[in-house]
């Protein structure tokens, strides 16, 4: 990264400025992986292809590999051995929203529209009346992949209250009828716009993974500008924190620090680039092979390894406090949260809580705990998936948000910056 050593870890305001640029450059998981890759290359990391032979890992070396919308990067400490453990910061690059269906162009009552499908579990009401771009990737017949992004061209229009007097209160949304955006009058071809963005002919496009993206830039708001309103805080907040910590922090001697940003968490992670897929294990196995590890040494290394699964969590909501635990009510601005669940929807245990506290103490950052109200179903993260697949001790944590899964979420700038500092302490061996 182009900043001087440790500047983003010590300068909160500069960190937020750079995070703003990162979110704006990452309308989709594919763009996020590309933005991370670009920053890693600037910092001196080397990209390696999964299809190429990898050289043995050397002390101090930094490298990364990409698979679709996922990226894994690593940085080696000094004095590595065949049984060196890894410290993984796990996050995800995708966010809930609206994806374009195949053959999306259609017209209705004189309006040009796009056919979309709901991706994950977005707060659908927040997608109405926003200026939306179309972004993602297209693939040509030769297998070449192109990132694409339009200007703001689309809008999902809300029905005027005069035509439905009840719409000012409860809102019932039909996912098929009500969520199709307008993009103009008459007829239009979104393929032409995507081809122009990629610099190719529309007839050359044979595959596309594209979605709608809110074009409003992130902004600091609040009377003291302490709040941060932004799309895709879940979970670009964690991706960026791990990127800064990996490139600007230090790595514990005899260990390997690793950024693992997966795709498709919002769908359950059961894809080749998701946390339930083989990507992380494949990378770890190949790195251990380069260190000459046998089965015994690999098992010992895994037993000493850690995964810090960092996904966004819920701040207590001032207007819906009854939805939270009556006694444990984490608040934005009071630090990143340790996430706990008795049914292991989060992977934190007592040893993990102790490690998390050490990292927070070493970073000089306050922390708090999140646990669900017994009457409100608890979501989950990549944490239990990683723990189950690899047997690695795993801790779940995250930045407290309001309006999670909204088209525009809300966090506190101190929590966002504090997470990067905690992650740096984790990589340094806390």
BAMI-282551 format. One record per residue (C-alpha): residue number from 1; residue in three letters; x, y, z. Coordinates in nm, 2 decimals. Each point is the difference from the previous one (the first is absolute). Layout:
[NUM,"ala",[X,Y,Z]]
...
END
This chain:
[1,"unk",[0.00,0.00,0.00]]
[2,"unk",[0.12,0.35,-0.08]]
[3,"unk",[-0.03,0.14,0.36]]
[4,"unk",[0.31,0.02,0.21]]
[5,"unk",[0.06,-0.28,0.25]]
[6,"unk",[-0.28,-0.03,0.26]]
[7,"unk",[-0.17,0.32,-0.10]]
[8,"unk",[-0.34,-0.15,-0.05]]
[9,"unk",[0.03,-0.19,0.33]]
[10,"unk",[0.07,0.32,0.19]]
[11,"unk",[-0.20,0.26,-0.19]]
[12,"unk",[-0.38,-0.07,0.03]]
[13,"unk",[-0.11,0.28,-0.23]]
[14,"unk",[0.23,-0.11,-0.28]]
[15,"unk",[-0.11,-0.36,0.05]]
[16,"unk",[-0.36,0.11,-0.05]]
[17,"unk",[0.09,0.19,-0.31]]
[18,"unk",[0.17,-0.30,-0.15]]
[19,"unk",[-0.28,-0.23,0.10]]
[20,"unk",[-0.25,0.24,-0.17]]
[21,"unk",[0.20,-0.05,-0.33]]
[22,"unk",[0.02,-0.37,0.05]]
[23,"unk",[-0.38,-0.03,0.04]]
[24,"unk",[-0.06,0.22,-0.30]]
[25,"unk",[0.24,-0.22,-0.21]]
[26,"unk",[-0.17,-0.32,0.12]]
[27,"unk",[-0.36,-0.01,-0.13]]
[28,"unk",[0.02,-0.38,-0.03]]
[29,"unk",[0.20,-0.29,0.15]]
[30,"unk",[0.20,-0.02,-0.32]]
[31,"unk",[0.09,0.37,0.02]]
[32,"unk",[0.09,-0.04,0.37]]
[33,"unk",[0.24,-0.29,-0.07]]
[34,"unk",[0.16,0.21,-0.28]]
[35,"unk",[0.03,0.31,0.23]]
[36,"unk",[0.17,-0.22,0.27]]
[37,"unk",[0.23,-0.15,-0.26]]
[38,"unk",[0.10,0.35,-0.13]]
[39,"unk",[0.08,0.12,0.35]]
[40,"unk",[0.20,-0.32,0.08]]
[41,"unk",[0.20,0.04,-0.32]]
[42,"unk",[0.08,0.36,0.09]]
[43,"unk",[0.12,-0.12,0.34]]
[44,"unk",[0.24,-0.25,-0.17]]
[45,"unk",[-0.21,-0.32,0.02]]
[46,"unk",[0.02,-0.24,-0.30]]
[47,"unk",[-0.30,-0.15,-0.16]]
[48,"unk",[0.02,-0.38,-0.06]]
[49,"unk",[-0.24,-0.19,-0.22]]
[50,"unk",[-0.16,-0.32,0.13]]
[51,"unk",[0.09,-0.17,-0.32]]
[52,"unk",[0.37,0.07,0.03]]
[53,"unk",[0.27,-0.16,0.22]]
[54,"unk",[0.06,0.19,0.32]]
[55,"unk",[0.35,0.07,0.12]]
[56,"unk",[0.08,-0.09,0.37]]
[57,"unk",[-0.11,0.27,0.24]]
[58,"unk",[0.29,0.21,0.13]]
[59,"unk",[0.01,0.21,0.32]]
[60,"unk",[-0.13,0.35,-0.06]]
[61,"unk",[-0.17,-0.09,-0.33]]
[62,"unk",[-0.34,0.13,-0.09]]
[63,"unk",[-0.23,-0.15,-0.27]]
[64,"unk",[-0.36,-0.06,-0.09]]
[65,"unk",[-0.23,-0.20,-0.23]]
[66,"unk",[-0.35,0.07,-0.13]]
[67,"unk",[-0.29,-0.22,-0.07]]
[68,"unk",[-0.30,0.18,-0.16]]
[69,"unk",[-0.12,0.25,0.27]]
[70,"unk",[0.22,-0.14,0.27]]
[71,"unk",[0.36,0.08,0.09]]
[72,"unk",[0.25,-0.15,0.24]]
[73,"unk",[0.33,0.18,0.08]]
[74,"unk",[0.28,-0.10,0.24]]
[75,"unk",[0.31,0.15,0.15]]
[76,"unk",[0.27,-0.21,0.16]]
[77,"unk",[0.17,0.09,0.33]]
[78,"unk",[0.37,-0.08,0.06]]
[79,"unk",[0.14,-0.34,0.09]]
[80,"unk",[-0.28,-0.21,-0.15]]
[81,"unk",[0.00,-0.38,0.05]]
[82,"unk",[-0.20,-0.29,-0.13]]
[83,"unk",[-0.23,0.03,0.30]]
[84,"unk",[-0.05,0.38,-0.01]]
[85,"unk",[-0.36,0.09,0.08]]
[86,"unk",[-0.22,0.24,-0.20]]
[87,"unk",[-0.21,0.29,0.13]]
[88,"unk",[-0.30,0.05,-0.24]]
[89,"unk",[-0.22,0.30,-0.01]]
[90,"unk",[-0.32,-0.13,-0.16]]
[91,"unk",[-0.25,0.24,-0.17]]
[92,"unk",[-0.22,0.01,-0.30]]
[93,"unk",[-0.02,0.22,-0.31]]
[94,"unk",[-0.37,-0.03,-0.09]]
[95,"unk",[-0.30,0.19,0.12]]
[96,"unk",[-0.37,-0.06,-0.04]]
[97,"unk",[-0.18,0.18,-0.28]]
[98,"unk",[-0.14,-0.05,-0.35]]
[99,"unk",[0.16,-0.21,-0.28]]
[100,"unk",[-0.09,0.02,-0.37]]
[101,"unk",[-0.18,-0.30,-0.14]]
[102,"unk",[0.09,-0.15,-0.34]]
[103,"unk",[-0.15,0.20,-0.29]]
[104,"unk",[-0.08,0.28,0.24]]
[105,"unk",[-0.13,0.26,-0.25]]
[106,"unk",[-0.38,0.04,-0.03]]
[107,"unk",[-0.26,0.28,-0.04]]
[108,"unk",[-0.32,0.06,0.19]]
[109,"unk",[-0.26,0.28,-0.06]]
[110,"unk",[0.26,0.20,-0.20]]
[111,"unk",[0.28,-0.04,0.26]]
[112,"unk",[0.33,-0.17,-0.06]]
[113,"unk",[0.08,-0.23,0.29]]
[114,"unk",[0.24,-0.27,0.13]]
[115,"unk",[-0.09,-0.34,0.13]]
[116,"unk",[0.17,-0.06,0.34]]
[117,"unk",[0.02,-0.27,0.25]]
[118,"unk",[0.04,0.05,0.38]]
[119,"unk",[0.35,-0.09,0.12]]
[120,"unk",[0.02,-0.10,0.37]]
[121,"unk",[-0.22,0.18,0.25]]
[122,"unk",[0.00,0.37,-0.07]]
[123,"unk",[-0.24,0.25,0.17]]
[124,"unk",[-0.20,0.04,-0.32]]
[125,"unk",[-0.17,0.32,0.10]]
[126,"unk",[0.33,0.18,0.01]]
[127,"unk",[0.07,-0.07,-0.37]]
[128,"unk",[-0.29,0.21,-0.12]]
[129,"unk",[0.06,0.34,-0.15]]
[130,"unk",[0.38,-0.02,0.00]]
[131,"unk",[0.23,0.08,-0.29]]
[132,"unk",[0.14,-0.33,-0.10]]
[133,"unk",[0.29,-0.11,-0.23]]
[134,"unk",[0.04,-0.34,-0.16]]
[135,"unk",[0.34,-0.17,0.08]]
[136,"unk",[0.17,-0.34,0.01]]
[137,"unk",[0.19,-0.21,-0.25]]
[138,"unk",[-0.06,-0.12,-0.36]]
[139,"unk",[0.17,-0.29,-0.17]]
[140,"unk",[0.07,-0.03,-0.37]]
[141,"unk",[0.01,-0.32,-0.20]]
[142,"unk",[0.38,-0.03,0.04]]
[143,"unk",[-0.04,-0.01,0.38]]
[144,"unk",[0.13,0.35,0.06]]
[145,"unk",[-0.16,0.18,0.29]]
[146,"unk",[-0.08,0.37,0.01]]
[147,"unk",[-0.11,0.21,0.29]]
[148,"unk",[-0.29,0.23,-0.10]]
[149,"unk",[-0.17,0.30,0.16]]
[150,"unk",[-0.25,0.25,-0.13]]
[151,"unk",[-0.09,0.34,0.13]]
[152,"unk",[-0.33,0.04,0.19]]
[153,"unk",[-0.26,-0.12,-0.25]]
[154,"unk",[-0.26,-0.19,0.20]]
[155,"unk",[-0.26,0.06,0.27]]
[156,"unk",[-0.26,-0.22,0.17]]
[157,"unk",[-0.29,0.24,0.03]]
[158,"unk",[-0.23,0.01,0.30]]
[159,"unk",[-0.37,0.03,-0.05]]
[160,"unk",[-0.12,0.35,0.09]]
[161,"unk",[-0.20,0.02,0.33]]
[162,"unk",[-0.29,0.15,-0.19]]
[163,"unk",[-0.05,-0.33,-0.18]]
[164,"unk",[0.02,-0.21,0.31]]
[165,"unk",[-0.09,0.18,0.32]]
[166,"unk",[0.13,-0.29,0.21]]
[167,"unk",[0.35,0.01,-0.14]]
[168,"unk",[0.10,0.27,0.24]]
[169,"unk",[-0.01,-0.26,0.28]]
[170,"unk",[0.04,-0.38,-0.06]]
[171,"unk",[0.17,-0.09,-0.33]]
[172,"unk",[-0.06,-0.32,-0.18]]
[173,"unk",[0.25,-0.07,-0.27]]
[174,"unk",[-0.05,-0.26,-0.28]]
[175,"unk",[0.35,-0.10,-0.09]]
[176,"unk",[-0.09,-0.07,-0.36]]
[177,"unk",[-0.24,0.29,-0.08]]
[178,"unk",[0.13,0.28,0.21]]
[179,"unk",[0.38,-0.02,-0.02]]
[180,"unk",[0.06,0.03,-0.37]]
[181,"unk",[0.18,0.33,-0.07]]
[182,"unk",[-0.07,0.25,-0.27]]
[183,"unk",[0.29,0.11,-0.22]]
[184,"unk",[-0.16,0.22,-0.25]]
[185,"unk",[-0.29,0.03,-0.25]]
[186,"unk",[-0.09,-0.23,-0.28]]
[187,"unk",[0.26,-0.27,-0.03]]
[188,"unk",[0.37,-0.02,0.09]]
[189,"unk",[0.29,-0.25,0.00]]
[190,"unk",[0.19,-0.03,0.32]]
[191,"unk",[0.24,-0.23,-0.20]]
[192,"unk",[0.11,0.29,-0.21]]
[193,"unk",[0.09,0.20,0.31]]
[194,"unk",[0.19,-0.29,0.16]]
[195,"unk",[0.19,-0.06,-0.33]]
[196,"unk",[0.09,0.37,-0.02]]
[197,"unk",[0.13,-0.01,0.36]]
[198,"unk",[0.22,-0.30,-0.09]]
[199,"unk",[0.11,0.14,-0.33]]
[200,"unk",[-0.13,-0.31,-0.19]]
[201,"unk",[-0.29,-0.08,-0.24]]
[202,"unk",[-0.33,-0.09,0.15]]
[203,"unk",[-0.01,-0.32,-0.21]]
[204,"unk",[0.32,-0.11,0.16]]
[205,"unk",[-0.16,-0.03,0.34]]
[206,"unk",[-0.10,-0.36,0.08]]
[207,"unk",[-0.03,0.01,0.38]]
[208,"unk",[-0.07,0.27,0.26]]
[209,"unk",[-0.01,0.02,0.38]]
[210,"unk",[-0.13,0.36,0.06]]
[211,"unk",[-0.21,0.18,0.26]]
[212,"unk",[-0.14,0.33,0.10]]
[213,"unk",[0.21,0.22,0.22]]
[214,"unk",[-0.09,0.32,0.19]]
[215,"unk",[0.20,0.29,-0.14]]
[216,"unk",[-0.02,0.23,0.29]]
[217,"unk",[0.35,0.03,0.15]]
[218,"unk",[0.07,-0.07,0.37]]
[219,"unk",[-0.02,0.30,0.22]]
[220,"unk",[0.09,0.11,0.35]]
[221,"unk",[-0.31,0.13,0.17]]
[222,"unk",[-0.11,0.08,0.36]]
[223,"unk",[0.05,0.33,0.19]]
[224,"unk",[0.36,-0.09,0.06]]
[225,"unk",[0.05,-0.19,-0.32]]
[226,"unk",[0.05,-0.31,0.20]]
[227,"unk",[-0.25,-0.22,-0.20]]
[228,"unk",[0.07,-0.16,-0.33]]
[229,"unk",[-0.28,-0.07,-0.24]]
[230,"unk",[0.09,-0.23,-0.28]]
[231,"unk",[-0.11,-0.29,-0.22]]
[232,"unk",[0.15,-0.34,0.05]]
[233,"unk",[0.15,0.05,0.35]]
[234,"unk",[-0.11,-0.36,0.04]]
[235,"unk",[0.27,-0.11,-0.07]]
[236,"unk",[0.25,0.23,-0.17]]
[237,"unk",[0.07,0.15,0.34]]
[238,"unk",[0.18,-0.33,0.09]]
[239,"unk",[0.16,-0.05,-0.34]]
[240,"unk",[0.16,0.35,0.02]]
[241,"unk",[0.11,-0.04,0.36]]
[242,"unk",[0.18,-0.32,-0.08]]
[243,"unk",[0.16,0.15,-0.31]]
[244,"unk",[0.15,0.29,0.20]]
[245,"unk",[0.11,-0.22,0.28]]
[246,"unk",[0.17,-0.25,-0.23]]
[247,"unk",[0.18,0.27,-0.21]]
[248,"unk",[0.09,0.25,0.27]]
[249,"unk",[0.03,-0.20,0.32]]
[250,"unk",[0.25,-0.27,0.11]]
[251,"unk",[-0.01,-0.38,0.00]]
[252,"unk",[0.10,-0.21,0.30]]
[253,"unk",[0.33,-0.19,-0.03]]
[254,"unk",[-0.05,-0.36,-0.11]]
[255,"unk",[-0.36,0.06,-0.12]]
[256,"unk",[-0.19,0.08,-0.32]]
[257,"unk",[-0.26,0.28,-0.01]]
[258,"unk",[-0.28,-0.05,-0.24]]
[259,"unk",[-0.29,0.20,-0.15]]
[260,"unk",[-0.29,-0.22,-0.12]]
[261,"unk",[-0.28,0.19,-0.16]]
[262,"unk",[-0.26,-0.24,-0.13]]
[263,"unk",[-0.30,0.05,-0.23]]
[264,"unk",[-0.36,-0.12,0.04]]
[265,"unk",[-0.02,0.02,0.37]]
[266,"unk",[-0.35,0.16,-0.04]]
[267,"unk",[-0.11,-0.31,-0.17]]
[268,"unk",[0.14,-0.25,0.25]]
[269,"unk",[0.36,-0.03,-0.13]]
[270,"unk",[-0.05,-0.33,-0.18]]
[271,"unk",[0.18,0.08,-0.32]]
[272,"unk",[0.36,-0.04,-0.14]]
[273,"unk",[0.09,0.35,0.12]]
[274,"unk",[-0.20,-0.02,0.32]]
[275,"unk",[0.12,-0.08,0.35]]
[276,"unk",[-0.15,-0.35,-0.02]]
[277,"unk",[0.20,-0.06,-0.32]]
[278,"unk",[0.36,-0.13,-0.01]]
[279,"unk",[0.18,0.33,-0.08]]
[280,"unk",[0.15,0.07,0.34]]
[281,"unk",[0.10,-0.36,0.06]]
[282,"unk",[0.15,-0.02,-0.34]]
[283,"unk",[0.22,0.31,0.06]]
[284,"unk",[0.11,-0.12,0.35]]
[285,"unk",[0.09,-0.35,-0.13]]
[286,"unk",[0.21,0.15,-0.28]]
[287,"unk",[0.18,0.24,0.23]]
[288,"unk",[0.08,-0.29,0.24]]
[289,"unk",[0.12,-0.21,-0.29]]
[290,"unk",[0.25,0.28,-0.08]]
[291,"unk",[0.12,-0.01,0.35]]
[292,"unk",[0.06,-0.38,-0.02]]
[293,"unk",[-0.27,-0.09,0.25]]
[294,"unk",[-0.10,-0.36,0.05]]
[295,"unk",[-0.34,-0.11,0.14]]
[296,"unk",[0.12,0.02,0.36]]
[297,"unk",[0.15,0.35,-0.04]]
[298,"unk",[-0.31,0.12,-0.18]]
[299,"unk",[-0.23,-0.12,0.27]]
[300,"unk",[0.22,0.17,0.27]]
[301,"unk",[-0.01,0.32,-0.20]]
[302,"unk",[-0.38,-0.01,-0.03]]
[303,"unk",[-0.04,-0.06,0.37]]
[304,"unk",[0.19,0.32,0.07]]
[305,"unk",[-0.18,0.21,-0.26]]
[306,"unk",[-0.28,0.25,0.04]]
[307,"unk",[-0.28,0.14,-0.22]]
[308,"unk",[-0.15,0.33,0.09]]
[309,"unk",[-0.33,0.01,-0.18]]
[310,"unk",[-0.10,0.36,-0.02]]
[311,"unk",[-0.35,0.09,-0.13]]
[312,"unk",[-0.22,0.29,0.08]]
[313,"unk",[-0.23,-0.02,0.31]]
[314,"unk",[-0.29,0.19,0.15]]
[315,"unk",[0.02,0.32,0.21]]
[316,"unk",[-0.29,0.04,0.24]]
[317,"unk",[-0.27,0.19,-0.19]]
[318,"unk",[-0.14,0.30,0.18]]
[319,"unk",[-0.35,-0.05,-0.15]]
[320,"unk",[-0.01,-0.38,0.03]]
[321,"unk",[0.19,-0.07,0.32]]
[322,"unk",[-0.24,-0.29,0.08]]
[323,"unk",[0.16,-0.20,-0.29]]
[324,"unk",[0.33,-0.02,0.19]]
[325,"unk",[0.10,-0.19,0.31]]
[326,"unk",[-0.13,0.21,0.30]]
[327,"unk",[0.34,0.00,0.17]]
[328,"unk",[0.26,-0.03,-0.27]]
[329,"unk",[-0.05,0.30,-0.23]]
[330,"unk",[0.31,0.09,-0.20]]
[331,"unk",[0.01,0.35,-0.13]]
[332,"unk",[0.16,0.16,-0.31]]
[333,"unk",[0.31,0.19,0.10]]
[334,"unk",[0.08,-0.23,0.29]]
[335,"unk",[0.23,-0.24,-0.19]]
[336,"unk",[-0.02,-0.30,-0.22]]
[337,"unk",[-0.20,-0.29,0.14]]
[338,"unk",[0.09,-0.35,0.11]]
[339,"unk",[-0.30,-0.21,-0.13]]
[340,"unk",[-0.12,-0.28,0.22]]
[341,"unk",[-0.27,-0.27,-0.05]]
[342,"unk",[-0.07,-0.30,0.21]]
[343,"unk",[-0.12,-0.20,-0.31]]
[344,"unk",[0.33,0.07,-0.18]]
[345,"unk",[-0.15,0.22,-0.27]]
[346,"unk",[0.31,0.19,0.09]]
[347,"unk",[0.32,-0.20,0.07]]
[348,"unk",[0.13,0.20,0.30]]
[349,"unk",[0.09,-0.20,0.31]]
[350,"unk",[0.18,0.10,0.32]]
[351,"unk",[0.35,-0.04,-0.14]]
[352,"unk",[-0.10,0.20,-0.30]]
[353,"unk",[-0.14,0.27,0.22]]
[354,"unk",[0.33,0.02,0.19]]
[355,"unk",[0.19,0.03,-0.33]]
[356,"unk",[-0.23,0.28,-0.12]]
[357,"unk",[0.05,0.19,0.33]]
[358,"unk",[0.37,-0.02,-0.04]]
[359,"unk",[-0.01,0.14,-0.35]]
[360,"unk",[-0.23,0.28,0.11]]
[361,"unk",[0.23,0.08,0.30]]
[362,"unk",[0.31,0.00,-0.21]]
[363,"unk",[-0.17,0.23,-0.25]]
[364,"unk",[-0.12,0.23,0.27]]
[365,"unk",[-0.36,-0.03,-0.13]]
[366,"unk",[-0.31,-0.05,0.21]]
[367,"unk",[-0.23,-0.29,-0.08]]
[368,"unk",[-0.35,-0.13,0.09]]
[369,"unk",[-0.20,-0.32,-0.03]]
[370,"unk",[-0.30,-0.09,-0.22]]
[371,"unk",[-0.25,-0.27,0.08]]
[372,"unk",[-0.35,-0.04,-0.14]]
[373,"unk",[-0.34,0.04,0.16]]
[374,"unk",[-0.13,-0.35,0.06]]
[375,"unk",[-0.32,0.08,-0.20]]
[376,"unk",[0.18,0.13,-0.30]]
[377,"unk",[0.17,-0.25,-0.24]]
[378,"unk",[0.38,0.03,-0.02]]
[379,"unk",[0.17,0.03,-0.33]]
[380,"unk",[0.33,-0.17,-0.07]]
[381,"unk",[0.34,0.07,-0.16]]
[382,"unk",[0.29,-0.18,-0.17]]
[383,"unk",[0.14,-0.07,0.35]]
[384,"unk",[-0.17,-0.33,0.07]]
[385,"unk",[0.06,-0.11,-0.36]]
[386,"unk",[0.37,0.06,0.02]]
[387,"unk",[0.02,-0.17,0.34]]
[388,"unk",[-0.19,-0.30,-0.12]]
[389,"unk",[0.19,-0.04,-0.33]]
[390,"unk",[0.35,0.05,0.13]]
[391,"unk",[-0.02,-0.06,0.37]]
[392,"unk",[0.17,0.33,0.06]]
[393,"unk",[-0.09,0.19,0.32]]
[394,"unk",[-0.22,0.28,-0.11]]
[395,"unk",[-0.13,0.32,0.16]]
[396,"unk",[-0.30,0.21,-0.13]]
[397,"unk",[0.01,0.38,0.02]]
[398,"unk",[-0.12,0.30,-0.19]]
[399,"unk",[-0.08,0.37,-0.01]]
[400,"unk",[-0.34,0.11,0.13]]
[401,"unk",[-0.24,0.14,-0.26]]
[402,"unk",[-0.34,0.14,-0.03]]
[403,"unk",[-0.21,-0.09,-0.30]]
[404,"unk",[0.19,-0.32,-0.09]]
[405,"unk",[-0.10,-0.13,-0.35]]
[406,"unk",[-0.13,0.34,-0.09]]
[407,"unk",[0.11,0.16,-0.33]]
[408,"unk",[0.18,0.25,0.24]]
[409,"unk",[0.12,-0.11,0.34]]
[410,"unk",[0.14,0.20,0.29]]
[411,"unk",[0.31,-0.04,0.22]]
[412,"unk",[0.22,0.20,0.22]]
[413,"unk",[0.34,0.12,-0.13]]
[414,"unk",[0.18,-0.10,0.32]]
[415,"unk",[-0.12,-0.36,-0.03]]
[416,"unk",[0.10,-0.03,-0.36]]
[417,"unk",[0.35,0.12,0.07]]
[418,"unk",[0.03,-0.19,0.32]]
[419,"unk",[-0.07,-0.32,-0.18]]
[420,"unk",[0.31,0.05,-0.22]]
[421,"unk",[0.21,0.06,0.31]]
[422,"unk",[-0.14,-0.31,0.17]]
[423,"unk",[0.07,-0.21,-0.32]]
[424,"unk",[0.36,0.13,-0.01]]
[425,"unk",[0.05,-0.11,0.36]]
[426,"unk",[-0.15,-0.34,-0.09]]
[427,"unk",[0.24,-0.04,-0.29]]
[428,"unk",[0.29,0.11,0.22]]
[429,"unk",[-0.06,-0.29,0.23]]
[430,"unk",[-0.25,0.11,0.28]]
END
